[in-house]
């Protein structure tokens, strides 16, 4: 254990974590030069396409310093705020963290958030300024920012170019010297913390673990404390970064255990693996609270069982995903899924498509609301169909969040204009350097879950960055917007909206519906209402057959008779007719 070092690389998105990990792999000879490729630890095709890290990835490296051999266990982590739960789990498995900052961009919003997470775990922080080789790099300014942030001298901040390998040798040597070896007792009964997992059809669930006490070998009986489940290890090993069987894992090591358990739901992140059922469990992790929900349905209803299995297996590898069964008459059966943000929702649905071959229909993400009824009970509202009657309700609440936006001063005007249009509260401005400041606001979550981040990036040409944290629920002036088609409420199109935006949202829904709903033989009224009061109306004109086309000349009274007959027929149809909405209309509205 004295010669083991467990550490992570943390930073804002696109500051060079994966490139630095590549240099570590090269310096330690973990990956042969002929097999090396950029962003080696980004194992998923989706990560390589988007140029972002989505999943944490552990890797063991052998390194020698002053003729003394060391084992380095690195965990590469994501940088995007939607994957912060991945970062928090990785931090609980290590003793040190390299805090990486891009010299061209300086300290960003997610740099601060990840640093706070690392401090909570009492990790040794090693600061490093990356991309010093670039002509636009502000090396001294960034160095000063980092030193001030950590309350250390500028000399303690490392200067590197992960791309060129400059300064990386000194960084890895400092890591060995400054990060303490892991603690634990090899003679105690086994206790291993599960920080991630994945499914293997032959070996069952493979748990990624940090061994805190004791040892574990292949073909031993194991017990999962929270799940109260027994298993037998099929294989034990470490990450190189591919799985490499070793036969055993000891105290302080990071590796994997093939549990042999075939039911995905029985192996949970944060659980403790032991050999005896009365062992004391490890603290585990705080459960993430998804605040963004979307309904997902298989395009082919026959794929429902495959979809359910796919979600169970994806949850193993994405612990912040939650799901429960849901049925909508128009679309059949599916699942309501909870995510940490819109990028998380996008990535999860894309992984379901690619990894399990599913074609899916996904709704626009929405948030969970809460109502306090007359009995003072809290009831959560997951969809408009759960909306209570005004007579039963004392108060409606919605989730709020604290948003931190790091922005260059020359873009302040544009960002202020964007924020002015949102119903939020300004808190304060912190000046980080001469040309950058941190804006702190509080917003309802619904204001920023769709499109806000893209708009922010667009108006600042990609220079602004954002971090957020959930504050809790606050009262909101919200209403249920209902859509009526030919006088009948169509529950599927109902929405929860702020009262002041009800008219505009209703009009927008009606115009979209008018565009996609096929014409009938009679005029169809489309109405938007709130609490029984009509706010907006559109009409789909009747399909009209030219009944007088066969007549050539003749008396006009014959034509008028036919037109009157047609008019009477349409009136009767309107009174008796029922609208059958084709499934493709639901799909179009669902996607919008």
Secondary structure as GFF3:
##gff-version 3
##sequence-region A 1 592
A	DSSP	beta_strand	4	11	.	.	.	ID=ss1
A	DSSP	alpha_helix	17	27	.	.	.	ID=ss2
A	DSSP	three_ten_helix	33	35	.	.	.	ID=ss3
A	DSSP	alpha_helix	45	50	.	.	.	ID=ss4
A	DSSP	beta_strand	57	65	.	.	.	ID=ss5
A	DSSP	beta_strand	68	76	.	.	.	ID=ss6
A	DSSP	three_ten_helix	81	83	.	.	.	ID=ss7
A	DSSP	alpha_helix	84	91	.	.	.	ID=ss8
A	DSSP	beta_strand	96	102	.	.	.	ID=ss9
A	DSSP	alpha_helix	109	120	.	.	.	ID=ss10
A	DSSP	beta_strand	124	130	.	.	.	ID=ss11
A	DSSP	alpha_helix	139	150	.	.	.	ID=ss12
A	DSSP	three_ten_helix	154	156	.	.	.	ID=ss13
A	DSSP	beta_strand	158	159	.	.	.	ID=ss14
A	DSSP	alpha_helix	168	178	.	.	.	ID=ss15
A	DSSP	beta_strand	191	200	.	.	.	ID=ss16
A	DSSP	beta_strand	204	213	.	.	.	ID=ss17
A	DSSP	beta_strand	216	217	.	.	.	ID=ss18
A	DSSP	beta_strand	221	224	.	.	.	ID=ss19
A	DSSP	beta_strand	229	232	.	.	.	ID=ss20
A	DSSP	beta_strand	235	239	.	.	.	ID=ss21
A	DSSP	beta_strand	243	245	.	.	.	ID=ss22
A	DSSP	beta_strand	248	249	.	.	.	ID=ss23
A	DSSP	beta_strand	254	258	.	.	.	ID=ss24
A	DSSP	three_ten_helix	264	266	.	.	.	ID=ss25
A	DSSP	beta_strand	272	274	.	.	.	ID=ss26
A	DSSP	beta_strand	292	298	.	.	.	ID=ss27
A	DSSP	three_ten_helix	301	303	.	.	.	ID=ss28
A	DSSP	alpha_helix	304	317	.	.	.	ID=ss29
A	DSSP	beta_strand	322	328	.	.	.	ID=ss30
A	DSSP	beta_strand	332	339	.	.	.	ID=ss31
A	DSSP	alpha_helix	342	356	.	.	.	ID=ss32
A	DSSP	beta_strand	360	362	.	.	.	ID=ss33
A	DSSP	beta_strand	366	367	.	.	.	ID=ss34
A	DSSP	beta_strand	369	373	.	.	.	ID=ss35
A	DSSP	beta_strand	378	381	.	.	.	ID=ss36
A	DSSP	three_ten_helix	384	386	.	.	.	ID=ss37
A	DSSP	beta_strand	393	408	.	.	.	ID=ss38
A	DSSP	three_ten_helix	409	411	.	.	.	ID=ss39
A	DSSP	alpha_helix	412	420	.	.	.	ID=ss40
A	DSSP	beta_strand	425	433	.	.	.	ID=ss41
A	DSSP	beta_strand	436	444	.	.	.	ID=ss42
A	DSSP	alpha_helix	445	448	.	.	.	ID=ss43
A	DSSP	alpha_helix	452	459	.	.	.	ID=ss44
A	DSSP	beta_strand	465	475	.	.	.	ID=ss45
A	DSSP	beta_strand	478	485	.	.	.	ID=ss46
A	DSSP	beta_strand	488	489	.	.	.	ID=ss47
A	DSSP	three_ten_helix	491	493	.	.	.	ID=ss48
A	DSSP	beta_strand	495	498	.	.	.	ID=ss49
A	DSSP	three_ten_helix	499	501	.	.	.	ID=ss50
A	DSSP	alpha_helix	502	516	.	.	.	ID=ss51
A	DSSP	beta_strand	524	530	.	.	.	ID=ss52
A	DSSP	beta_strand	533	540	.	.	.	ID=ss53
A	DSSP	alpha_helix	556	576	.	.	.	ID=ss54
A	DSSP	alpha_helix	583	591	.	.	.	ID=ss55
###
